[in-house]
Amino acid sequence: MPEGGCICGNVRYNIEGEPVMKALCHCLDCRKISGSTYSTNAIYQKDNFKLLKGSPKTHVKTADGGNPITSYFCGDCGSTMWRDGDSFPGMNVIKVGTIDDTDAISKAKPGVELYVSRRVDWVPATEGTEQKAMS
């Protein structure tokens, strides 16, 4: 079962099974959280997620889609590891870059891209993925 955590190692989690969905998100929140053009996410049932170590801090805000979303991050190093909220009820949106497996990003080819209306113009659509403009 894959494990992951923050960069300093103070918060650790594991996940089991396969993700319900793999998605790239181009929303403004994901840009800020990733410090990049988009975030790579694997969405898992909450029942398949277990916090192994540490107590992440949380930040709740209204997401681009209008629903509240909670970010879970390490209070020491600041790494955001997952999010949850009304847009994905009963799910955790795992930031794939926080999974320990060095091939996790390669294995996370998305089935969908979200908020493509906000995609930066020099980033092409991922071939074979559903494209959702959102709001």
Contacts in CASP RR format, 6 or more apart in sequence:
PFRMAT RR
TARGET T0000
AUTHOR 0000-0000-0000
METHOD contacts of the structure
MODEL  1
MPEGGCICGNVRYNIEGEPVMKALCHCLDCRKISGSTYSTNAIYQKDNFK
LLKGSPKTHVKTADGGNPITSYFCGDCGSTMWRDGDSFPGMNVIKVGTID
DTDAISKAKPGVELYVSRRVDWVPATEGTEQKAMS
1 14 0 8 1.000
1 15 0 8 1.000
1 16 0 8 1.000
1 17 0 8 1.000
2 14 0 8 1.000
2 15 0 8 1.000
2 16 0 8 1.000
2 99 0 8 1.000
2 100 0 8 1.000
2 101 0 8 1.000
2 104 0 8 1.000
3 12 0 8 1.000
3 13 0 8 1.000
3 14 0 8 1.000
3 52 0 8 1.000
3 99 0 8 1.000
3 100 0 8 1.000
4 12 0 8 1.000
4 13 0 8 1.000
4 14 0 8 1.000
4 81 0 8 1.000
4 98 0 8 1.000
4 99 0 8 1.000
4 100 0 8 1.000
5 11 0 8 1.000
5 12 0 8 1.000
5 13 0 8 1.000
5 74 0 8 1.000
5 79 0 8 1.000
5 81 0 8 1.000
5 98 0 8 1.000
5 99 0 8 1.000
5 100 0 8 1.000
6 56 0 8 1.000
6 73 0 8 1.000
6 74 0 8 1.000
6 76 0 8 1.000
6 77 0 8 1.000
6 78 0 8 1.000
6 79 0 8 1.000
6 81 0 8 1.000
6 98 0 8 1.000
7 74 0 8 1.000
7 77 0 8 1.000
7 78 0 8 1.000
7 79 0 8 1.000
8 74 0 8 1.000
8 76 0 8 1.000
8 77 0 8 1.000
8 79 0 8 1.000
9 53 0 8 1.000
9 74 0 8 1.000
9 77 0 8 1.000
10 53 0 8 1.000
10 54 0 8 1.000
10 74 0 8 1.000
10 75 0 8 1.000
10 76 0 8 1.000
10 77 0 8 1.000
11 51 0 8 1.000
11 53 0 8 1.000
11 54 0 8 1.000
11 55 0 8 1.000
11 56 0 8 1.000
11 74 0 8 1.000
11 79 0 8 1.000
11 81 0 8 1.000
12 51 0 8 1.000
12 52 0 8 1.000
12 53 0 8 1.000
12 54 0 8 1.000
13 49 0 8 1.000
13 50 0 8 1.000
13 51 0 8 1.000
13 52 0 8 1.000
13 81 0 8 1.000
13 82 0 8 1.000
14 49 0 8 1.000
14 50 0 8 1.000
14 52 0 8 1.000
15 42 0 8 1.000
15 44 0 8 1.000
15 48 0 8 1.000
15 49 0 8 1.000
15 50 0 8 1.000
15 92 0 8 1.000
15 94 0 8 1.000
15 99 0 8 1.000
16 48 0 8 1.000
17 44 0 8 1.000
17 48 0 8 1.000
19 42 0 8 1.000
19 43 0 8 1.000
19 44 0 8 1.000
19 94 0 8 1.000
20 43 0 8 1.000
20 44 0 8 1.000
20 45 0 8 1.000
20 91 0 8 1.000
21 42 0 8 1.000
21 43 0 8 1.000
21 111 0 8 1.000
21 112 0 8 1.000
22 40 0 8 1.000
22 41 0 8 1.000
22 42 0 8 1.000
22 43 0 8 1.000
22 96 0 8 1.000
22 108 0 8 1.000
22 109 0 8 1.000
22 110 0 8 1.000
22 111 0 8 1.000
22 112 0 8 1.000
23 41 0 8 1.000
23 43 0 8 1.000
23 110 0 8 1.000
23 111 0 8 1.000
23 112 0 8 1.000
23 113 0 8 1.000
23 114 0 8 1.000
24 38 0 8 1.000
24 39 0 8 1.000
24 40 0 8 1.000
24 41 0 8 1.000
24 110 0 8 1.000
24 112 0 8 1.000
24 113 0 8 1.000
24 114 0 8 1.000
24 126 0 8 1.000
24 129 0 8 1.000
25 38 0 8 1.000
25 39 0 8 1.000
25 41 0 8 1.000
25 113 0 8 1.000
25 114 0 8 1.000
25 115 0 8 1.000
26 37 0 8 1.000
26 38 0 8 1.000
26 113 0 8 1.000
26 114 0 8 1.000
26 115 0 8 1.000
26 116 0 8 1.000
26 117 0 8 1.000
26 118 0 8 1.000
26 119 0 8 1.000
26 120 0 8 1.000
26 123 0 8 1.000
27 63 0 8 1.000
27 64 0 8 1.000
27 65 0 8 1.000
27 114 0 8 1.000
27 115 0 8 1.000
27 118 0 8 1.000
27 134 0 8 1.000
28 64 0 8 1.000
28 118 0 8 1.000
29 61 0 8 1.000
29 63 0 8 1.000
29 64 0 8 1.000
29 69 0 8 1.000
30 38 0 8 1.000
30 39 0 8 1.000
30 41 0 8 1.000
30 115 0 8 1.000
31 37 0 8 1.000
31 38 0 8 1.000
31 39 0 8 1.000
33 39 0 8 1.000
33 71 0 8 1.000
33 80 0 8 1.000
33 95 0 8 1.000
34 95 0 8 1.000
37 119 0 8 1.000
37 120 0 8 1.000
37 123 0 8 1.000
38 113 0 8 1.000
38 119 0 8 1.000
38 123 0 8 1.000
39 95 0 8 1.000
40 95 0 8 1.000
40 96 0 8 1.000
40 97 0 8 1.000
40 105 0 8 1.000
40 108 0 8 1.000
40 110 0 8 1.000
41 93 0 8 1.000
41 94 0 8 1.000
41 95 0 8 1.000
41 96 0 8 1.000
41 108 0 8 1.000
42 93 0 8 1.000
42 94 0 8 1.000
42 96 0 8 1.000
42 99 0 8 1.000
42 108 0 8 1.000
43 88 0 8 1.000
43 91 0 8 1.000
43 92 0 8 1.000
43 93 0 8 1.000
43 94 0 8 1.000
44 91 0 8 1.000
44 92 0 8 1.000
44 94 0 8 1.000
45 90 0 8 1.000
45 91 0 8 1.000
45 92 0 8 1.000
46 84 0 8 1.000
46 90 0 8 1.000
46 91 0 8 1.000
46 92 0 8 1.000
49 82 0 8 1.000
49 92 0 8 1.000
49 94 0 8 1.000
56 72 0 8 1.000
56 73 0 8 1.000
56 74 0 8 1.000
56 75 0 8 1.000
56 81 0 8 1.000
57 72 0 8 1.000
57 73 0 8 1.000
57 74 0 8 1.000
57 75 0 8 1.000
58 70 0 8 1.000
58 71 0 8 1.000
58 72 0 8 1.000
58 73 0 8 1.000
59 70 0 8 1.000
59 71 0 8 1.000
59 73 0 8 1.000
60 68 0 8 1.000
60 69 0 8 1.000
60 70 0 8 1.000
60 71 0 8 1.000
61 68 0 8 1.000
61 69 0 8 1.000
61 71 0 8 1.000
62 68 0 8 1.000
62 69 0 8 1.000
63 69 0 8 1.000
63 87 0 8 1.000
64 115 0 8 1.000
64 118 0 8 1.000
64 134 0 8 1.000
64 135 0 8 1.000
65 87 0 8 1.000
65 134 0 8 1.000
65 135 0 8 1.000
66 135 0 8 1.000
67 85 0 8 1.000
67 86 0 8 1.000
67 87 0 8 1.000
68 85 0 8 1.000
68 86 0 8 1.000
69 83 0 8 1.000
69 84 0 8 1.000
69 85 0 8 1.000
69 86 0 8 1.000
69 87 0 8 1.000
70 83 0 8 1.000
70 84 0 8 1.000
70 85 0 8 1.000
71 80 0 8 1.000
71 82 0 8 1.000
71 83 0 8 1.000
72 80 0 8 1.000
72 81 0 8 1.000
72 82 0 8 1.000
72 83 0 8 1.000
72 84 0 8 1.000
73 79 0 8 1.000
73 80 0 8 1.000
73 81 0 8 1.000
74 81 0 8 1.000
79 98 0 8 1.000
80 95 0 8 1.000
80 98 0 8 1.000
81 94 0 8 1.000
81 95 0 8 1.000
81 98 0 8 1.000
82 92 0 8 1.000
82 93 0 8 1.000
82 94 0 8 1.000
82 95 0 8 1.000
82 98 0 8 1.000
83 92 0 8 1.000
83 93 0 8 1.000
83 95 0 8 1.000
84 90 0 8 1.000
84 91 0 8 1.000
84 92 0 8 1.000
84 93 0 8 1.000
96 104 0 8 1.000
96 105 0 8 1.000
96 108 0 8 1.000
97 104 0 8 1.000
97 105 0 8 1.000
101 107 0 8 1.000
109 126 0 8 1.000
109 129 0 8 1.000
110 126 0 8 1.000
110 129 0 8 1.000
111 126 0 8 1.000
111 128 0 8 1.000
111 129 0 8 1.000
111 130 0 8 1.000
112 129 0 8 1.000
112 130 0 8 1.000
112 131 0 8 1.000
112 132 0 8 1.000
113 119 0 8 1.000
113 125 0 8 1.000
113 126 0 8 1.000
113 129 0 8 1.000
113 130 0 8 1.000
113 131 0 8 1.000
113 132 0 8 1.000
114 132 0 8 1.000
114 134 0 8 1.000
115 132 0 8 1.000
115 133 0 8 1.000
115 134 0 8 1.000
116 125 0 8 1.000
116 131 0 8 1.000
116 132 0 8 1.000
116 133 0 8 1.000
116 134 0 8 1.000
117 133 0 8 1.000
117 134 0 8 1.000
119 125 0 8 1.000
125 131 0 8 1.000
END
